[in-house]
Amino acid sequence: MNTKYIDRTLYTNHLNTNWIWHHFLIRPVNKLLTNMNNLIIAIKSIPKKLTRVTRSGNFIGEIDGLRFLAIFPVVVQHLSERLIRNTNIDFASNLKDDTVAYLASRGTVGVYIFFAISGFILSLPFAKRFLNNQPGPNLKQYFFRRLTRLEPPYILVMTGLFVVLLIKGDYVITELLPHLGASLLYIHNITYADYPVINPVAWSLEIEIQFYILAPFLAKFIFSIHKKLLRRSVIIGSIFVFISLQHIFSWAHMPYKITILGQLQYFLAGFLVTDIFLNEWQNKITKNWIWDIIAVSSFYLLLITWSADYGKNLFFIVLIFLLLISVFKSTFVNKLLTAPWIVAIGGMCYTIYLIHLPLLELVIVLTKKIEITNIFWINLTVQFCIAAPIILGISIWFYLKVEKPCMDKDWIKKIQFPIIHKFIKHHFSHKKQ
C-alpha cells in the first residue's frame, strides 16, 4: 500500500473534520455567545436610558428606590382586588383570614410613602435657600415646571380613558364630560366628594397638586427658622397637631381624607427628612445593618398598622419617617433599592401609577379563568407574573415617548420652534410663487 496516499487521505480527513467542527459547532457557539453578550449589554443599558432627568442635575438614587417601594404595593393591591372580583376560584381559605390577601389589600400604604417623598423632594430646594444660602427656585418657574412636567402625561391618559369608557358604553358623554373636566383641573375630589370616575387612582394626584401649591409657602415658614431644635420641634408639633385636628373634625374620613386636610402629615414627614438630609448627611451618610432591620420592620408594620385609629395614626407617621431614614442609612436595603433596575422602575412610577389600573382591568379579562390550585397566593403570583411584564413594557414605552421628554424644562421650545419654522417656510414659499 502507498504510504503517501494514506498520509494524504488522513490529512484530508483531518481537514474535513476540522471544517465540520469549526462550521457546525465552534462558529455557532461563538455566534450564540456573542449574541448573548450583546443582549446582556443591551439589557444592562436599559436602566440608564430610563434614568430621570432632574431639574437641578442632582440625582438621589434612594428617592427612586423609595418610589419603587411605594408603587409596588399599590399595583399588588389593585391586582389582588381584580383577581378576587373576577375569578370563579373557590379558594381553600377564607380570604378575610388569609395573610397574603390581607397584606395585598394594604397597598394604599404606598400612596402615603409617595406623599412623604413629595414632601422631601419639593421642600429640598427651598430648604437649601434658607439653610445653606443657595439660590432657590423662582416661584413662577416652580409652578410652570410642575405644569409642563406633569400635565402632558396626565391629560393624555385621562382623555384616552375618557374615550375608552365612552366606546365601552359605560357612560354617555354628557354624564362623563363633567368628570373629565373636574379631573383635568384637579378638583374632582372636592367637586364630587368622591374618587375620580375616569381613573380612580388620580385622587392622590389631586392631593399632590394641592400640596405643590402649598409647599413653597410652608417651606418658607418652616425653614426660615434658623435654630435647628426649634425648627424640628415645629415640624413634629405640626404633625401631631394636624393628626389631632383630623380626628377632632373628622378630616380622616370622607370627603376630607381625599384632600390635603386629610394627608398633610405625610408631606411634613418629608420636610423632617429634608432637614436631616441637609444638616447631618451633607458630607457622608453613615450606614449600619441595624437600619436594615428598621427598614424591613417599618415597611411591614406600615402594612399592618394603617387604620383610622388615633394612636395608630401617630405610630404610622413615625414608621413613615423611619422608613425614609432607613433607606438612606441601611446597607443591604440601600443597595437593593439603589440597584439600576429598581431605580429605573421607581423613576417612572408616575407613568406606572397613571396607567396600571386600566391595564389590570384589561389583563384580568383575559386571565381570569386561569386557575393554579385553589391557594390564593399562588394564583396571585401567577397573575402578577403575567400582568407585571405587560404593565412594565407599556410603561417603558409611554415613559420614553411622553413622560421623560417632558422632564426637559425646554421641551415646549423644542416642539414649538420646528412647527413655527415649517409654518414660516410654507407661508413665504407661497408668497414667492
C-alpha positions as CSV (number, residue, x, y, z in Angstrom):
1,M,0.0,0.0,0.0
2,N,1.2,3.5,-0.9
3,T,2.1,5.3,2.4
4,K,2.0,8.7,0.7
5,Y,-1.6,8.1,-0.3
6,I,-2.6,7.0,3.2
7,D,-0.9,10.1,4.7
8,R,-2.7,12.4,2.2
9,T,-6.0,10.7,2.9
10,L,-5.5,11.1,6.7
11,Y,-4.6,14.7,6.2
12,T,-7.7,15.4,4.1
13,N,-9.9,13.7,6.6
14,H,-8.4,15.7,9.3
15,L,-9.1,18.9,7.4
16,N,-12.7,17.8,6.8
17,T,-13.1,17.1,10.5
18,N,-11.8,20.5,11.4
19,W,-14.0,22.2,8.9
20,I,-17.1,20.4,10.2
21,W,-16.0,21.1,13.8
22,H,-15.5,24.7,13.1
23,H,-18.6,25.4,10.9
24,F,-21.1,23.3,12.8
25,L,-20.0,23.7,16.4
26,I,-17.4,26.4,17.1
27,R,-18.8,29.1,14.9
28,P,-22.5,28.6,16.0
29,V,-21.4,28.5,19.7
30,N,-19.3,31.7,19.3
31,K,-22.1,33.4,17.5
32,L,-24.5,32.4,20.3
33,L,-22.1,33.6,23.0
34,T,-21.6,36.9,21.1
35,N,-25.4,37.4,20.8
36,M,-25.9,36.6,24.4
37,N,-23.2,39.0,25.4
38,N,-24.8,41.7,23.2
39,L,-28.2,41.0,24.8
40,I,-26.7,41.3,28.3
41,I,-25.1,44.6,27.4
42,A,-28.3,45.9,25.9
43,I,-30.3,44.8,29.0
44,K,-27.8,46.5,31.3
45,S,-28.0,49.7,29.3
46,I,-31.8,50.0,29.6
47,P,-31.9,51.4,33.1
48,K,-29.5,54.2,32.1
49,K,-31.9,55.1,29.2
50,L,-34.8,55.2,31.7
51,T,-33.0,57.4,34.2
52,R,-35.0,60.5,35.1
53,V,-33.9,64.0,34.1
54,T,-33.8,66.2,37.2
55,R,-34.1,70.0,37.1
56,S,-31.0,70.5,39.3
57,G,-29.0,67.7,37.9
58,N,-28.6,66.3,41.5
59,F,-29.8,62.7,41.3
60,I,-30.7,60.9,44.5
61,G,-31.0,57.2,43.8
62,E,-32.6,56.4,47.2
63,I,-35.6,58.5,46.2
64,D,-36.4,56.5,43.1
65,G,-35.8,53.3,45.2
66,L,-38.4,54.6,47.6
67,R,-40.7,55.3,44.7
68,F,-40.4,51.6,43.6
69,L,-41.2,50.6,47.2
70,A,-44.3,52.8,47.0
71,I,-45.6,51.8,43.6
72,F,-45.1,48.0,44.2
73,P,-47.8,47.5,46.9
74,V,-50.2,49.8,45.1
75,V,-50.0,47.6,41.9
76,V,-50.3,44.4,44.0
77,Q,-53.4,45.7,45.8
78,H,-55.2,46.6,42.6
79,L,-54.3,43.3,41.0
80,S,-55.5,41.4,44.1
81,E,-58.8,43.3,44.1
82,R,-59.4,42.4,40.4
83,L,-58.5,38.8,40.9
84,I,-60.9,38.4,43.8
85,R,-63.7,40.2,41.9
86,N,-63.4,38.3,38.6
87,T,-62.2,34.8,39.4
88,N,-64.5,31.8,40.0
89,I,-61.9,30.0,42.1
90,D,-63.2,28.6,45.3
91,F,-60.1,29.5,47.4
92,A,-59.0,27.0,50.1
93,S,-59.1,29.6,52.9
94,N,-61.5,32.4,53.7
95,L,-59.8,35.5,52.2
96,K,-60.7,37.5,55.3
97,D,-58.4,35.2,57.3
98,D,-55.7,34.8,54.5
99,T,-52.5,36.6,55.5
100,V,-51.4,37.2,51.9
101,A,-54.8,38.6,50.9
102,Y,-54.7,40.9,53.9
103,L,-51.2,42.2,53.2
104,A,-52.1,42.7,49.5
105,S,-55.1,44.7,50.5
106,R,-52.9,47.2,52.3
107,G,-51.3,48.7,49.2
108,T,-52.6,52.2,49.8
109,V,-49.7,52.5,52.2
110,G,-47.6,53.1,49.1
111,V,-49.6,56.3,48.5
112,Y,-48.6,57.7,51.9
113,I,-45.0,56.9,51.1
114,F,-45.4,58.8,47.9
115,F,-46.7,61.8,49.9
116,A,-43.7,61.7,52.2
117,I,-41.3,61.5,49.2
118,S,-43.0,64.6,47.7
119,G,-42.6,66.4,50.9
120,F,-38.9,65.7,50.8
121,I,-38.4,66.5,47.1
122,L,-40.4,69.7,47.0
123,S,-39.0,71.1,50.2
124,L,-35.4,70.4,49.4
125,P,-34.6,73.3,47.0
126,F,-36.4,75.8,49.3
127,A,-34.7,74.4,52.4
128,K,-31.3,74.8,50.6
129,R,-32.1,78.5,50.1
130,F,-32.9,79.2,53.7
131,L,-30.5,76.8,55.5
132,N,-27.5,76.8,53.1
133,N,-27.9,80.2,51.4
134,Q,-28.1,78.6,48.0
135,P,-30.2,80.0,45.1
136,G,-33.7,78.8,45.4
137,P,-36.3,78.2,42.7
138,N,-38.2,81.1,41.2
139,L,-41.9,80.7,42.1
140,K,-43.0,81.4,38.5
141,Q,-40.6,78.8,37.2
142,Y,-41.5,76.4,40.0
143,F,-45.3,76.4,39.1
144,F,-44.6,76.4,35.4
145,R,-42.2,73.4,35.8
146,R,-44.9,71.4,37.7
147,L,-47.4,72.2,34.9
148,T,-45.1,71.3,32.0
149,R,-43.7,68.2,33.7
150,L,-46.9,66.6,35.0
151,E,-49.7,67.8,32.8
152,P,-49.0,66.2,29.3
153,P,-48.9,62.6,30.6
154,Y,-51.9,63.2,32.8
155,I,-54.0,64.8,30.1
156,L,-53.2,62.1,27.6
157,V,-54.1,59.3,29.9
158,M,-57.2,60.8,31.3
159,T,-58.5,61.8,27.9
160,G,-57.7,58.4,26.5
161,L,-59.5,56.6,29.3
162,F,-62.5,59.0,28.8
163,V,-62.7,57.9,25.2
164,V,-62.4,54.2,26.1
165,L,-65.2,54.5,28.6
166,L,-67.4,56.2,26.0
167,I,-66.7,53.5,23.5
168,K,-67.4,50.8,26.0
169,G,-70.8,52.4,26.6
170,D,-70.4,52.6,30.3
171,Y,-71.3,56.3,30.3
172,V,-72.9,58.8,27.9
173,I,-70.8,61.8,27.0
174,T,-73.0,64.4,28.9
175,E,-72.6,62.3,32.1
176,L,-68.8,61.7,31.8
177,L,-67.6,65.0,30.4
178,P,-68.0,67.0,33.7
179,H,-66.0,64.3,35.4
180,L,-63.2,64.7,32.8
181,G,-63.2,68.5,33.2
182,A,-63.1,68.2,37.0
183,S,-60.2,65.7,36.8
184,L,-58.2,67.7,34.4
185,L,-58.5,70.7,36.7
186,Y,-57.6,68.5,39.7
187,I,-60.9,69.4,41.5
188,H,-62.8,66.1,41.2
189,N,-62.2,65.1,44.8
190,I,-63.5,68.5,46.0
191,T,-66.3,68.9,43.5
192,Y,-67.8,65.4,43.8
193,A,-66.5,64.4,47.3
194,D,-65.6,61.1,45.8
195,Y,-62.8,59.3,43.9
196,P,-62.4,60.2,40.2
197,V,-64.6,58.2,37.9
198,I,-62.3,58.1,34.9
199,N,-59.2,56.9,36.7
200,P,-59.8,56.4,40.5
201,V,-56.1,56.4,41.4
202,A,-56.0,60.1,40.4
203,W,-57.4,61.0,43.8
204,S,-53.9,61.1,45.2
205,L,-52.6,63.2,42.3
206,E,-55.1,65.9,43.2
207,I,-53.8,66.0,46.7
208,E,-50.2,66.2,45.3
209,I,-51.3,69.3,43.3
210,Q,-52.8,70.9,46.4
211,F,-49.5,70.3,48.2
212,Y,-47.5,71.7,45.2
213,I,-49.4,75.0,45.7
214,L,-48.9,75.0,49.4
215,A,-45.2,73.7,49.5
216,P,-43.3,76.9,48.8
217,F,-45.1,78.9,51.4
218,L,-45.0,76.1,54.0
219,A,-41.3,75.6,53.3
220,K,-40.5,79.3,53.7
221,F,-42.3,79.3,57.1
222,I,-40.5,76.3,58.4
223,F,-37.0,76.6,57.0
224,S,-36.7,80.3,57.8
225,I,-36.5,79.2,61.4
226,H,-32.7,79.0,61.8
227,K,-32.5,77.3,65.2
228,K,-32.4,73.5,64.3
229,L,-34.1,72.3,67.5
230,L,-36.9,74.8,67.3
231,R,-37.4,74.2,63.6
232,R,-37.7,70.4,64.0
233,S,-39.9,70.9,67.0
234,V,-42.3,73.0,64.8
235,I,-42.4,70.2,62.2
236,I,-43.0,67.4,64.7
237,G,-45.5,69.6,66.6
238,S,-47.3,70.4,63.4
239,I,-47.6,66.7,62.5
240,F,-49.0,65.9,66.0
241,V,-51.5,68.9,65.9
242,F,-52.6,68.1,62.4
243,I,-53.3,64.4,63.2
244,S,-55.2,65.5,66.3
245,L,-57.3,68.0,64.3
246,Q,-58.1,65.3,61.7
247,H,-59.6,63.2,64.5
248,I,-61.4,66.1,66.2
249,F,-63.0,67.4,62.9
250,S,-63.2,64.0,61.1
251,W,-60.7,65.1,58.4
252,A,-59.5,61.5,58.3
253,H,-62.8,60.4,56.8
254,M,-64.6,61.2,53.5
255,P,-64.7,63.6,51.9
256,Y,-61.9,65.4,53.7
257,K,-59.5,62.4,53.6
258,I,-59.1,62.9,49.8
259,T,-57.9,66.4,50.3
260,I,-54.7,67.9,51.8
261,L,-56.6,68.3,55.1
262,G,-56.6,64.5,55.5
263,Q,-53.0,63.9,54.4
264,L,-50.7,66.8,55.2
265,Q,-48.8,65.0,58.0
266,Y,-47.1,62.7,55.4
267,F,-45.7,65.6,53.5
268,L,-44.5,67.2,56.7
269,A,-42.6,63.9,57.5
270,G,-40.8,64.5,54.2
271,F,-39.9,68.0,55.5
272,L,-38.3,66.5,58.5
273,V,-36.2,64.1,56.4
274,T,-35.1,67.2,54.3
275,D,-33.9,68.9,57.5
276,I,-31.8,65.9,58.4
277,F,-30.5,65.4,54.9
278,L,-29.2,68.9,54.6
279,N,-27.8,69.2,58.2
280,E,-26.5,65.7,59.1
281,W,-25.9,64.0,55.7
282,Q,-24.3,66.6,53.5
283,N,-20.7,65.1,53.9
284,K,-21.4,61.4,54.4
285,I,-24.3,59.2,55.4
286,T,-23.1,56.6,58.0
287,K,-24.7,53.2,57.1
288,N,-25.3,50.4,59.6
289,W,-27.0,47.0,59.3
290,I,-29.3,47.9,62.2
291,W,-31.1,50.2,59.8
292,D,-31.8,47.2,57.5
293,I,-33.8,45.7,60.3
294,I,-35.6,49.1,60.9
295,A,-36.3,49.4,57.2
296,V,-37.9,45.9,56.9
297,S,-39.7,46.2,60.2
298,S,-41.1,49.7,59.4
299,F,-42.4,48.6,56.0
300,Y,-44.1,45.5,57.4
301,L,-45.6,47.4,60.4
302,L,-46.9,50.1,58.0
303,L,-48.9,47.4,56.3
304,I,-50.5,46.0,59.5
305,T,-51.0,49.3,61.5
306,W,-52.6,51.5,58.8
307,S,-56.1,52.4,60.3
308,A,-58.2,55.4,61.3
309,D,-57.3,54.8,65.0
310,Y,-55.7,57.9,66.5
311,G,-52.9,56.1,68.3
312,K,-52.1,54.0,65.3
313,N,-52.1,57.2,63.1
314,L,-49.4,58.6,65.4
315,F,-47.4,55.4,65.2
316,F,-47.9,55.2,61.5
317,I,-46.3,58.6,60.8
318,V,-43.3,57.6,62.9
319,L,-43.0,54.5,60.7
320,I,-43.1,56.5,57.5
321,F,-40.3,58.7,58.8
322,L,-38.2,55.7,59.9
323,L,-38.7,54.0,56.6
324,L,-37.4,57.0,54.7
325,I,-34.4,57.5,57.0
326,S,-33.5,53.8,57.0
327,V,-33.4,53.6,53.2
328,F,-30.6,56.1,53.3
329,K,-28.8,54.7,56.3
330,S,-29.1,50.9,55.7
331,T,-26.6,48.7,53.9
332,F,-28.4,45.8,52.2
333,V,-31.8,47.6,51.7
334,N,-29.9,50.6,50.4
335,K,-28.0,48.5,47.8
336,L,-31.2,46.8,46.8
337,L,-33.3,49.9,46.4
338,T,-30.4,51.7,44.5
339,A,-29.9,48.9,42.1
340,P,-30.1,50.1,38.5
341,W,-33.4,48.4,37.5
342,I,-35.1,49.2,40.8
343,V,-34.1,52.9,40.4
344,A,-35.3,52.9,36.8
345,I,-38.7,51.4,37.6
346,G,-39.1,53.8,40.5
347,G,-38.2,56.7,38.3
348,M,-41.1,56.0,36.0
349,C,-43.6,55.4,38.8
350,Y,-45.7,58.4,37.7
351,T,-46.4,56.6,34.4
352,I,-47.0,53.3,36.1
353,Y,-49.3,54.9,38.6
354,L,-51.3,56.6,35.8
355,I,-51.8,53.5,33.5
356,H,-51.5,50.4,35.7
357,L,-55.2,50.3,36.8
358,P,-56.8,50.3,33.3
359,L,-54.2,47.8,32.2
360,L,-55.0,45.5,35.0
361,E,-58.7,45.8,34.1
362,L,-57.8,44.6,30.6
363,V,-55.4,41.8,31.6
364,I,-57.8,40.3,34.2
365,V,-60.5,39.9,31.5
366,L,-58.0,37.7,29.6
367,T,-56.6,35.8,32.6
368,K,-59.5,35.4,35.0
369,K,-60.1,31.8,34.0
370,I,-56.5,30.7,34.9
371,E,-56.6,28.5,38.0
372,I,-53.5,27.1,39.5
373,T,-54.6,25.2,42.6
374,N,-57.1,26.8,45.0
375,I,-54.5,28.6,47.0
376,F,-54.8,32.4,46.9
377,W,-51.1,33.4,47.0
378,I,-50.2,31.0,44.2
379,N,-52.9,32.4,41.9
380,L,-52.0,36.0,42.8
381,T,-48.3,35.3,42.0
382,V,-49.3,33.8,38.6
383,Q,-51.4,36.8,37.8
384,F,-48.6,39.1,38.8
385,C,-46.1,37.3,36.6
386,I,-48.5,37.8,33.7
387,A,-49.5,41.4,34.4
388,A,-46.2,42.8,35.6
389,P,-44.3,42.4,32.2
390,I,-47.3,43.9,30.3
391,I,-47.5,46.9,32.7
392,L,-43.8,47.4,32.7
393,G,-43.4,47.1,28.9
394,I,-46.2,49.6,28.1
395,S,-45.0,51.9,30.9
396,I,-41.5,51.9,29.5
397,W,-42.8,52.9,26.1
398,F,-45.1,55.6,27.4
399,Y,-42.4,56.9,29.7
400,L,-39.8,57.2,26.9
401,K,-42.3,58.7,24.5
402,V,-44.2,61.0,26.7
403,E,-43.1,61.4,30.3
404,K,-39.3,61.6,30.0
405,P,-39.3,64.2,27.2
406,C,-41.4,66.4,29.5
407,M,-38.7,66.3,32.1
408,D,-36.7,68.5,29.8
409,K,-37.6,72.0,31.0
410,D,-37.2,73.3,27.4
411,W,-39.3,70.6,25.8
412,I,-42.0,73.2,24.8
413,K,-39.5,75.3,22.9
414,K,-38.1,72.2,21.2
415,I,-41.6,71.3,19.9
416,Q,-42.7,74.8,19.0
417,F,-39.7,76.0,17.0
418,P,-39.8,73.3,14.3
419,I,-43.6,73.9,13.8
420,I,-43.1,77.7,13.6
421,H,-40.2,77.2,11.2
422,K,-42.3,75.0,8.9
423,F,-45.1,77.5,9.0
424,I,-42.9,80.4,8.1
425,K,-41.2,78.4,5.3
426,H,-44.5,77.2,3.9
427,H,-46.1,80.7,4.2
428,F,-43.2,82.6,2.5
429,S,-42.8,79.9,-0.3
430,H,-46.4,80.5,-1.3
431,K,-45.9,84.3,-1.3
432,K,-42.9,84.0,-3.6
433,Q,-45.0,82.0,-6.1
